[in-house]
Amino acid sequence: MRRTRFLLISAALLAVTAAAVVAALPALTSFAATSDRYEALAPSLKNETDRGVAYFAFGDFSTLTSDTLKVSASPWKLATAALALNSVDGKLNRLAEVDLAALYRQFGFHTPKTIGNWPPHLPPPSFETPLGQNVGFGGRTVPPIGATIGNVGCPACHSSVMYDASGNPDTGRVWLGAPNSSINLEAYTVALYAAFNAFGQKPDLLMDAVQLLYPDTQWRERVTLHYFIIPQLTKTLAERQASIGRLLPFRASLAGATNGLDSLRSRLGLIPEGKLVPESVFNSVPDLGGRLWRSKFLNCGNYAIPGVDHTQAIQAEDITPEHRRELAAIISYFTVPSMGVTPEVAETSIDHAFDITGWMNSYTPQPFPGRIDRSLLPRGQAVYAQHCASCHGTYGQDIERPHLISFPNWEGEIGTDPQRHRLLGKEVADAVNGSLYGRYIDARTVSTYTAPPLTGLWSSAPYFHNGSVPTLWHLMHPDQRPKRFSVGGHRLDLDKVGIAGVDDGKGGWYPPTGYTPWSIPAEIDTTAFGLGNGGHETEFAPLGEDDKAALLEYLKLL
């Protein structure tokens, strides 16, 4: 009994001491973690491709730190506890009802049972936390502090539920590298903001929830959360509430379309403190198929490899280790806006990004799950070669699974919504070029878009760079494109190839009666800023209905 009392008193004294040290010496209290799941897999990774797929799926890019907690990472146990409490009206006795996987699934984060394209020779990964949320514990012995940190990873946006032959989503299976057209980072950040506002002022209740959800939490983590992170968090949220009334000064996303531009502007200090961004543009997440055939990234081609002809066609023999390393440097920079690191930290991940390009070099999209009318394929192949290949790339003659054999890196004007290339202007380009990444990226201002490869197109709905067209059929029939539709948690229409919906007769395309989305959907209004659905009309004008039908069947193969 005496020993127990002594230990409790000692723990209390250490807690007070640690809190005082943390408050007085912030420079000496930094800590970092690594992704638990990648660390578990690391001993099994024997080659570049294995390292690439594992790091893509679970690598943390050095983003689990006390520094990123100030930007984009979350104190994982506090975040999940706050969301859980908010879902049960703050009642501790109902926490056992909470399914954390379902809680995160509503925002588009997957907790699958299997990954459809996971290498069979590697150990199956665990899914104790959602795919696309990398989690690990980091701490220090002196002072005795630490916390479990979570931050988004590549699969948050670049992994998709798999679909059956009827277009129904299977949330228990995902495909790495496919676009997550249901990820809704805006809904996620709004929910976190609401939950922390509701319970950040009740630290004892919040810590009780942490203890119930995570009974093995170490005392030093409880100290850090209670006496350091919660006070700092509530202070920051109060300041945000007073200045802008929300967590971020911009809208983070639609469903399946992210706002990397404003995230980057925020990281570069180009959004004035206390100011809201009135108009944002969103970028539909692409499939990763064929992306190594590019000499420039982003839908405007703004991030180009320095010192090369950006319009030169790429052939298979051009995808050398040197070319991949040049692209890997650009890929590593994406962690600055998406994961909250500095360019200096991002640079340390170029080798990891290079491994990822090794996996991308052999990546294939999920095969089309529905019916393909093979009698139309020869005609569709010919239509593609005549009307599409000059911009989107030449595919081989294999009619079963065509592969890219040449990509033109074409850029030009096709009449699509111009706001994206207008907003990424000289201020942003100069900031990127003036950073240490100026040696890796030629950040360009452009007035056009860059045509992407069409590998994995069938699973990439909604279409266009801004995700403003729900199906390929609507893309080919410009006069039939809906003004409004819903995306997120949807099923697919495998005949029209895209988001399943019903024409409401008023310009809307909405889920069929009786269908319940598995995640929070977003309303796409194509009359809104940056979401115009015009463009690409001229290219389809010469095609008759038979040609369009044949082309649609061929595109299912890519």
C-alpha positions as CSV (number, residue, x, y, z in Angstrom):
1,M,0.0,0.0,0.0
2,R,2.8,2.4,1.0
3,R,4.6,1.6,-2.3
4,T,1.5,2.2,-4.3
5,R,1.0,5.6,-2.6
6,F,4.6,6.5,-3.2
7,L,4.4,5.6,-6.9
8,L,1.2,7.7,-7.3
9,I,2.8,10.7,-5.6
10,S,6.0,10.3,-7.7
11,A,3.9,10.1,-10.9
12,A,2.1,13.3,-9.9
13,L,5.3,15.1,-9.2
14,L,6.7,14.0,-12.5
15,A,3.6,15.1,-14.3
16,V,3.9,18.6,-12.8
17,T,7.6,18.7,-13.5
18,A,7.1,17.6,-17.1
19,A,4.4,20.1,-17.7
20,A,6.6,22.9,-16.3
21,V,9.5,21.9,-18.5
22,V,7.4,21.6,-21.6
23,A,6.0,25.1,-21.0
24,A,9.4,26.6,-20.2
25,L,11.6,24.9,-22.7
26,P,9.6,24.2,-25.9
27,A,12.8,24.0,-28.0
28,L,14.0,21.0,-25.9
29,T,10.7,19.1,-26.0
30,S,10.4,18.2,-29.7
31,F,9.8,14.5,-30.5
32,A,9.1,12.4,-33.5
33,A,7.5,9.0,-34.3
34,T,7.6,6.6,-37.2
35,S,4.6,4.7,-38.7
36,D,3.9,1.6,-36.7
37,R,2.7,-0.4,-39.7
38,Y,5.7,0.4,-41.9
39,E,8.1,-0.5,-39.1
40,A,6.3,-3.8,-38.7
41,L,6.7,-4.5,-42.5
42,A,10.3,-3.2,-42.9
43,P,12.1,-6.5,-42.1
44,S,10.2,-8.2,-44.9
45,L,11.1,-5.6,-47.6
46,K,13.9,-7.1,-49.8
47,N,13.7,-4.9,-52.9
48,E,12.8,-1.5,-54.3
49,T,9.3,-2.5,-55.4
50,D,8.4,-4.0,-52.0
51,R,9.8,-0.9,-50.2
52,G,7.9,1.3,-52.6
53,V,4.5,-0.3,-52.2
54,A,4.9,-0.5,-48.4
55,Y,6.1,3.1,-48.1
56,F,3.3,4.3,-50.4
57,A,0.8,2.4,-48.2
58,F,2.2,3.1,-44.7
59,G,5.3,5.4,-44.9
60,D,5.2,8.5,-42.8
61,F,7.6,10.8,-44.8
62,S,8.9,12.1,-41.4
63,T,5.5,13.8,-40.8
64,L,4.8,12.3,-37.4
65,T,6.4,15.0,-35.2
66,S,5.7,17.6,-32.6
67,D,6.2,20.2,-35.3
68,T,3.6,18.8,-37.7
69,L,1.2,18.7,-34.7
70,K,1.1,22.5,-35.1
71,V,0.2,22.2,-38.8
72,S,-1.6,19.1,-40.1
73,A,-1.0,16.1,-37.8
74,S,-3.3,15.2,-35.0
75,P,-2.8,13.9,-31.5
76,W,-4.3,10.6,-32.5
77,K,-5.8,9.5,-29.2
78,L,-7.3,12.9,-28.5
79,A,-8.7,13.3,-32.0
80,T,-10.4,9.9,-32.0
81,A,-11.6,10.4,-28.5
82,A,-13.1,13.8,-29.3
83,L,-14.8,12.5,-32.5
84,A,-16.1,9.5,-30.6
85,L,-17.5,11.6,-27.8
86,N,-19.1,14.0,-30.3
87,S,-20.9,11.0,-31.9
88,V,-22.5,9.9,-28.6
89,D,-23.4,13.4,-27.3
90,G,-20.5,13.4,-24.9
91,K,-21.7,10.4,-22.9
92,L,-18.9,8.3,-21.6
93,N,-21.2,5.4,-20.9
94,R,-21.9,5.1,-24.6
95,L,-18.3,5.0,-25.9
96,A,-18.5,1.3,-26.2
97,E,-21.1,1.8,-29.0
98,V,-18.5,3.7,-31.2
99,D,-17.0,2.0,-34.2
100,L,-13.9,4.0,-34.9
101,A,-13.5,2.4,-38.3
102,A,-17.0,3.5,-39.3
103,L,-16.4,6.9,-37.8
104,Y,-13.5,7.5,-40.2
105,R,-15.1,5.7,-43.1
106,Q,-17.8,8.4,-43.2
107,F,-14.9,10.8,-44.2
108,G,-13.7,8.4,-46.9
109,F,-10.9,6.8,-45.0
110,H,-10.8,3.0,-45.6
111,T,-10.5,0.3,-43.1
112,P,-10.5,-2.7,-45.4
113,K,-10.0,-6.4,-44.8
114,T,-7.7,-6.8,-47.8
115,I,-5.8,-4.8,-50.4
116,G,-6.5,-6.2,-53.8
117,N,-3.1,-5.5,-55.2
118,W,-1.0,-6.1,-52.1
119,P,2.0,-8.3,-53.0
120,P,1.1,-11.9,-51.9
121,H,4.7,-12.6,-50.8
122,L,4.6,-9.8,-48.2
123,P,2.9,-10.1,-44.8
124,P,-0.6,-8.9,-44.7
125,P,-0.8,-5.4,-43.1
126,S,-2.9,-4.7,-40.1
127,F,-5.8,-2.2,-40.1
128,E,-6.0,-1.2,-36.5
129,T,-6.1,2.4,-37.8
130,P,-7.6,3.5,-41.1
131,L,-5.6,3.3,-44.3
132,G,-4.3,6.7,-45.2
133,Q,-3.8,7.6,-41.5
134,N,-0.2,6.9,-40.5
135,V,0.1,6.5,-36.7
136,G,3.0,6.1,-34.4
137,F,4.2,7.0,-30.8
138,G,7.0,9.4,-30.3
139,G,8.5,10.7,-27.1
140,R,11.4,11.7,-25.0
141,T,12.8,10.3,-21.7
142,V,14.0,13.7,-20.5
143,P,11.6,15.4,-20.0
144,P,9.3,12.4,-19.9
145,I,6.8,13.4,-22.6
146,G,5.3,11.8,-25.7
147,A,2.2,11.3,-27.8
148,T,0.7,9.1,-30.4
149,I,0.6,11.1,-33.6
150,G,-1.5,10.6,-36.7
151,N,-1.1,12.2,-40.1
152,V,-2.5,11.6,-43.6
153,G,-0.6,9.4,-46.0
154,C,-0.7,8.7,-49.7
155,P,-3.6,6.2,-49.6
156,A,-5.9,8.8,-48.1
157,C,-6.4,10.0,-51.6
158,H,-4.8,7.3,-53.7
159,S,-6.7,4.1,-52.7
160,S,-10.2,3.2,-53.8
161,V,-12.8,0.7,-52.7
162,M,-13.1,-2.1,-55.2
163,Y,-16.3,-2.6,-57.2
164,D,-18.2,-5.7,-58.1
165,A,-19.7,-6.6,-61.5
166,S,-22.8,-4.5,-60.8
167,G,-20.8,-1.4,-59.7
168,N,-21.5,-1.8,-56.0
169,P,-18.7,-0.7,-53.7
170,D,-17.0,-3.2,-51.5
171,T,-15.6,-1.3,-48.5
172,G,-13.8,-4.4,-47.3
173,R,-11.5,-4.4,-50.3
174,V,-9.3,-1.5,-51.7
175,W,-6.9,-1.0,-54.6
176,L,-3.8,1.0,-53.9
177,G,-3.1,3.7,-56.5
178,A,-6.7,4.1,-57.6
179,P,-8.3,7.5,-56.9
180,N,-10.3,7.8,-53.7
181,S,-13.3,9.6,-55.0
182,S,-14.9,9.6,-51.6
183,I,-12.1,11.1,-49.5
184,N,-13.7,14.2,-47.9
185,L,-11.0,16.1,-46.0
186,E,-13.3,19.1,-45.6
187,A,-15.9,17.1,-43.7
188,Y,-13.1,15.6,-41.6
189,T,-11.5,18.9,-40.6
190,V,-14.9,20.4,-39.9
191,A,-15.8,17.4,-37.7
192,L,-12.5,17.6,-35.8
193,Y,-13.0,21.3,-35.3
194,A,-16.5,20.8,-33.9
195,A,-15.4,17.9,-31.6
196,F,-12.4,19.7,-30.2
197,N,-14.4,22.9,-29.6
198,A,-17.0,20.8,-27.8
199,F,-14.7,18.9,-25.6
200,G,-11.3,20.7,-25.5
201,Q,-12.7,22.8,-22.6
202,K,-13.5,19.6,-20.7
203,P,-10.0,18.1,-20.4
204,D,-11.0,15.6,-17.7
205,L,-13.9,14.3,-19.8
206,L,-11.7,14.1,-22.9
207,M,-8.9,12.3,-21.0
208,D,-11.4,9.8,-19.5
209,A,-12.5,9.0,-23.1
210,V,-8.9,8.5,-24.1
211,Q,-8.4,6.1,-21.1
212,L,-11.6,4.1,-22.1
213,L,-10.6,3.9,-25.7
214,Y,-6.9,3.3,-25.1
215,P,-6.5,1.7,-21.6
216,D,-2.8,0.9,-22.2
217,T,-1.9,4.6,-22.6
218,Q,1.4,5.3,-20.8
219,W,1.4,7.9,-18.0
220,R,3.8,10.2,-19.8
221,E,1.4,10.3,-22.8
222,R,-1.5,11.1,-20.5
223,V,0.6,13.9,-18.9
224,T,1.6,15.3,-22.4
225,L,-2.0,15.2,-23.6
226,H,-3.5,16.7,-20.5
227,Y,-1.0,19.4,-19.5
228,F,0.6,20.4,-22.8
229,I,-1.4,19.4,-25.9
230,I,-4.9,20.1,-24.7
231,P,-4.1,23.6,-23.4
232,Q,-2.3,24.5,-26.6
233,L,-5.0,23.1,-28.7
234,T,-7.8,25.0,-27.0
235,K,-5.8,28.2,-27.2
236,T,-5.2,27.7,-30.9
237,L,-8.9,26.9,-31.6
238,A,-10.0,29.9,-29.6
239,E,-7.8,32.1,-31.7
240,R,-9.1,30.5,-34.9
241,Q,-12.7,30.9,-33.8
242,A,-12.1,34.6,-33.0
243,S,-10.3,35.4,-36.3
244,I,-11.8,33.2,-39.0
245,G,-14.5,31.0,-37.3
246,R,-13.1,27.7,-38.6
247,L,-10.1,25.5,-38.5
248,L,-8.6,26.3,-41.9
249,P,-8.8,29.6,-43.8
250,F,-9.9,27.7,-46.9
251,R,-12.2,24.8,-47.9
252,A,-10.0,21.7,-47.8
253,S,-11.8,19.6,-50.4
254,L,-14.9,18.4,-52.0
255,A,-15.3,14.6,-52.0
256,G,-12.6,13.1,-54.1
257,A,-11.2,16.5,-55.1
258,T,-8.5,18.2,-53.0
259,N,-7.3,21.7,-52.5
260,G,-3.6,21.4,-52.7
261,L,-3.1,24.9,-54.0
262,D,-4.4,26.7,-50.9
263,S,-2.7,24.2,-48.6
264,L,0.6,25.1,-50.4
265,R,-0.1,28.8,-50.2
266,S,-0.8,28.4,-46.5
267,R,2.5,26.6,-45.9
268,L,4.4,29.2,-47.9
269,G,2.9,32.0,-45.8
270,L,1.0,33.4,-48.8
271,I,-2.4,33.5,-47.0
272,P,-2.5,36.5,-44.6
273,E,-3.2,35.5,-41.0
274,G,-6.8,36.0,-40.1
275,K,-8.0,36.1,-43.7
276,L,-10.4,33.6,-45.3
277,V,-9.8,32.5,-48.9
278,P,-13.0,33.4,-50.7
279,E,-12.6,31.3,-53.8
280,S,-10.8,27.9,-54.1
281,V,-10.2,25.4,-56.8
282,F,-10.4,21.7,-56.4
283,N,-8.5,18.9,-58.2
284,S,-10.0,15.5,-58.9
285,V,-7.7,12.8,-57.7
286,P,-6.2,10.8,-60.6
287,D,-5.3,7.1,-60.9
288,L,-1.5,6.6,-60.7
289,G,-1.4,4.5,-63.9
290,G,0.9,6.0,-66.5
291,R,2.1,8.9,-64.3
292,L,5.8,8.1,-64.8
293,W,5.4,8.9,-68.5
294,R,5.1,12.5,-67.6
295,S,7.8,15.2,-67.5
296,K,5.6,17.5,-65.4
297,F,3.1,17.0,-62.6
298,L,-0.3,18.6,-61.7
299,N,-3.1,19.0,-64.1
300,C,-1.6,22.3,-65.4
301,G,1.9,20.8,-65.6
302,N,3.1,23.5,-63.2
303,Y,5.8,21.3,-61.6
304,A,8.2,20.3,-64.3
305,I,11.5,18.6,-64.3
306,P,14.1,21.4,-64.7
307,G,16.1,21.6,-67.8
308,V,14.1,19.4,-70.1
309,D,11.7,20.0,-73.0
310,H,8.3,19.9,-71.2
311,T,6.5,19.0,-74.4
312,Q,8.7,16.2,-75.6
313,A,7.1,12.8,-75.9
314,I,8.1,10.0,-73.5
315,Q,8.8,6.5,-74.7
316,A,9.2,3.4,-72.6
317,E,13.0,3.6,-72.8
318,D,12.9,7.1,-71.4
319,I,11.6,5.9,-68.0
320,T,15.1,5.4,-66.6
321,P,16.2,5.4,-63.0
322,E,17.4,9.0,-63.6
323,H,13.9,10.1,-64.9
324,R,12.3,8.3,-62.0
325,R,14.5,10.1,-59.5
326,E,13.7,13.5,-61.1
327,L,10.0,12.7,-60.6
328,A,10.6,11.4,-57.1
329,A,12.0,14.8,-56.1
330,I,8.7,16.4,-57.2
331,I,6.7,13.7,-55.5
332,S,8.5,14.4,-52.2
333,Y,7.5,18.1,-52.4
334,F,3.8,17.1,-52.3
335,T,4.3,16.3,-48.6
336,V,4.8,20.1,-47.9
337,P,1.1,21.0,-48.5
338,S,-0.5,17.7,-47.8
339,M,1.4,16.6,-44.6
340,G,2.7,19.8,-43.2
341,V,6.5,19.4,-43.4
342,T,9.1,21.9,-44.4
343,P,10.9,21.7,-47.7
344,E,14.0,20.7,-45.8
345,V,12.2,17.7,-44.3
346,A,10.5,16.9,-47.6
347,E,14.0,16.7,-49.2
348,T,14.9,13.8,-46.9
349,S,12.1,11.7,-48.4
350,I,13.3,11.7,-52.0
351,D,14.8,8.2,-51.6
352,H,11.5,6.9,-50.3
353,A,9.7,8.6,-53.2
354,F,12.2,6.9,-55.6
355,D,11.2,3.5,-54.1
356,I,7.6,4.4,-54.7
357,T,8.3,5.2,-58.4
358,G,9.7,1.7,-58.6
359,W,6.4,0.3,-57.5
360,M,4.5,2.7,-59.8
361,N,6.6,1.5,-62.7
362,S,4.9,-1.9,-62.4
363,Y,1.5,-0.6,-61.2
364,T,-1.6,-1.7,-63.0
365,P,-5.2,-0.4,-62.3
366,Q,-7.9,-2.6,-61.0
367,P,-9.4,-4.5,-64.1
368,F,-12.8,-3.2,-65.1
369,P,-15.3,-5.3,-63.1
370,G,-18.3,-5.1,-65.4
371,R,-19.3,-6.3,-68.9
372,I,-17.3,-5.2,-71.9
373,D,-18.8,-5.6,-75.4
374,R,-15.7,-7.0,-77.1
375,S,-17.3,-6.9,-80.5
376,L,-16.9,-3.1,-80.3
377,L,-13.3,-3.1,-79.2
378,P,-11.5,-3.0,-82.7
379,R,-13.6,0.0,-83.7
380,G,-13.1,1.7,-80.3
381,Q,-9.4,1.2,-80.6
382,A,-9.4,2.8,-84.0
383,V,-11.4,5.8,-82.8
384,Y,-9.1,6.3,-79.9
385,A,-6.0,6.1,-82.1
386,Q,-7.5,8.7,-84.5
387,H,-9.1,11.1,-82.1
388,C,-7.5,10.7,-78.6
389,A,-3.9,9.4,-78.8
390,S,-2.3,12.6,-80.0
391,C,-3.1,14.2,-76.6
392,H,-3.6,11.3,-74.2
393,G,-0.9,8.9,-75.4
394,T,-0.6,5.9,-77.7
395,Y,-1.5,2.5,-76.3
396,G,-0.3,-0.9,-77.7
397,Q,-2.3,-3.2,-79.9
398,D,-3.0,-5.7,-77.1
399,I,-6.8,-5.6,-77.1
400,E,-7.1,-7.4,-73.8
401,R,-5.0,-4.9,-71.7
402,P,-3.5,-2.1,-73.6
403,H,-0.4,-0.4,-72.2
404,L,1.1,3.0,-72.9
405,I,3.9,2.9,-75.5
406,S,4.3,6.6,-76.0
407,F,3.0,9.7,-74.2
408,P,3.1,13.2,-75.8
409,N,3.0,15.4,-72.7
410,W,0.6,17.6,-74.7
411,E,-0.6,20.9,-73.2
412,G,-3.1,23.2,-74.6
413,E,-6.6,24.8,-74.5
414,I,-9.7,22.7,-74.8
415,G,-12.2,25.0,-73.2
416,T,-12.4,23.5,-69.7
417,D,-12.8,25.7,-66.6
418,P,-9.8,28.1,-66.5
419,Q,-9.7,29.0,-62.8
420,R,-7.1,26.4,-61.7
421,H,-4.4,27.6,-64.0
422,R,-5.3,31.2,-63.3
423,L,-4.9,30.9,-59.5
424,L,-1.6,29.1,-59.5
425,G,0.3,32.3,-60.4
426,K,3.7,33.9,-60.3
427,E,3.6,34.4,-56.5
428,V,3.4,30.7,-55.8
429,A,5.8,29.7,-58.6
430,D,8.4,32.2,-57.4
431,A,8.1,30.9,-53.8
432,V,8.7,27.3,-54.9
433,N,11.5,28.2,-57.3
434,G,13.1,30.4,-54.6
435,S,13.1,27.5,-52.0
436,L,15.6,24.7,-51.9
437,Y,13.3,22.8,-54.2
438,G,14.2,25.2,-57.0
439,R,16.9,22.7,-57.9
440,Y,14.3,19.9,-58.3
441,I,11.3,21.7,-59.7
442,D,10.7,24.2,-62.5
443,A,7.5,25.8,-61.1
444,R,5.8,27.3,-64.1
445,T,2.9,29.7,-64.6
446,V,0.7,28.4,-67.4
447,S,-2.4,29.4,-69.2
448,T,-3.5,25.8,-70.3
449,Y,-3.9,22.3,-69.0
450,T,-1.8,19.2,-69.6
451,A,-3.6,16.2,-70.9
452,P,-3.2,13.2,-68.6
453,P,-2.7,9.5,-69.5
454,L,-6.0,7.6,-69.5
455,T,-4.7,4.5,-67.7
456,G,-7.3,3.6,-65.0
457,L,-9.8,6.0,-66.4
458,W,-12.9,3.9,-65.7
459,S,-12.3,4.2,-61.9
460,S,-11.5,7.9,-62.0
461,A,-14.9,9.4,-62.0
462,P,-15.9,12.2,-61.8
463,Y,-14.1,13.6,-64.8
464,F,-12.1,16.6,-65.9
465,H,-9.4,18.2,-63.8
466,N,-12.0,19.6,-61.4
467,G,-14.3,16.5,-61.2
468,S,-17.2,18.3,-62.9
469,V,-18.6,15.5,-65.1
470,P,-20.0,12.4,-63.4
471,T,-19.6,9.8,-66.2
472,L,-17.7,9.2,-69.5
473,W,-21.1,9.0,-71.3
474,H,-21.8,12.6,-70.1
475,L,-18.3,13.6,-71.1
476,M,-19.0,12.4,-74.6
477,H,-22.4,14.1,-74.7
478,P,-21.7,17.7,-73.6
479,D,-25.3,18.8,-74.0
480,Q,-26.4,16.2,-71.5
481,R,-23.9,17.0,-68.7
482,P,-25.7,17.6,-65.4
483,K,-25.5,20.9,-63.6
484,R,-25.5,19.2,-60.2
485,F,-24.6,15.8,-58.9
486,S,-23.5,14.0,-55.8
487,V,-20.1,12.3,-55.3
488,G,-18.8,10.3,-52.4
489,G,-19.8,6.9,-51.1
490,H,-21.4,6.3,-54.5
491,R,-21.8,3.2,-56.6
492,L,-20.7,3.1,-60.2
493,D,-22.7,3.0,-63.4
494,L,-20.6,0.5,-65.4
495,D,-22.6,1.2,-68.6
496,K,-22.1,4.9,-68.6
497,V,-18.8,4.4,-66.8
498,G,-18.9,6.7,-63.8
499,I,-21.0,7.7,-60.8
500,A,-24.4,6.0,-60.8
501,G,-27.3,8.4,-60.8
502,V,-30.7,9.2,-62.0
503,D,-31.6,12.3,-64.0
504,D,-34.1,14.3,-61.9
505,G,-35.3,16.3,-64.9
506,K,-34.0,19.5,-63.4
507,G,-30.3,19.3,-64.3
508,G,-29.5,17.0,-61.4
509,W,-27.9,13.5,-61.4
510,Y,-28.4,11.9,-58.0
511,P,-28.1,8.4,-56.4
512,P,-30.8,5.9,-57.3
513,T,-33.7,5.6,-54.8
514,G,-32.8,3.3,-51.9
515,Y,-29.0,3.6,-52.2
516,T,-27.2,4.9,-49.1
517,P,-23.7,6.3,-49.7
518,W,-21.1,4.7,-47.5
519,S,-19.4,8.1,-46.9
520,I,-20.4,11.7,-46.6
521,P,-21.2,12.9,-50.2
522,A,-20.5,16.3,-51.5
523,E,-22.8,18.3,-53.8
524,I,-21.1,19.4,-57.1
525,D,-22.6,22.5,-58.5
526,T,-21.1,23.1,-61.9
527,T,-22.2,26.8,-61.8
528,A,-19.9,27.4,-58.9
529,F,-16.5,29.0,-59.1
530,G,-13.9,26.7,-60.6
531,L,-16.4,23.9,-61.2
532,G,-17.5,24.6,-64.7
533,N,-18.2,21.5,-66.8
534,G,-17.7,23.0,-70.2
535,G,-14.9,22.0,-72.6
536,H,-13.8,19.1,-74.7
537,E,-16.8,19.5,-77.0
538,T,-14.9,20.0,-80.2
539,E,-13.1,16.7,-79.8
540,F,-16.4,14.7,-79.6
541,A,-18.3,16.6,-82.3
542,P,-17.1,14.5,-85.2
543,L,-18.0,11.2,-83.5
544,G,-21.4,9.5,-84.2
545,E,-23.2,7.5,-81.5
546,D,-21.7,4.2,-82.8
547,D,-18.2,5.7,-82.5
548,K,-18.8,7.0,-79.0
549,A,-20.2,3.6,-77.9
550,A,-17.2,1.8,-79.3
551,L,-14.8,4.3,-77.7
552,L,-16.5,3.9,-74.3
553,E,-16.0,0.1,-74.4
554,Y,-12.3,0.5,-75.3
555,L,-11.7,3.0,-72.5
556,K,-12.9,0.4,-70.0
557,L,-9.7,-1.6,-70.8
558,L,-7.2,1.0,-70.0
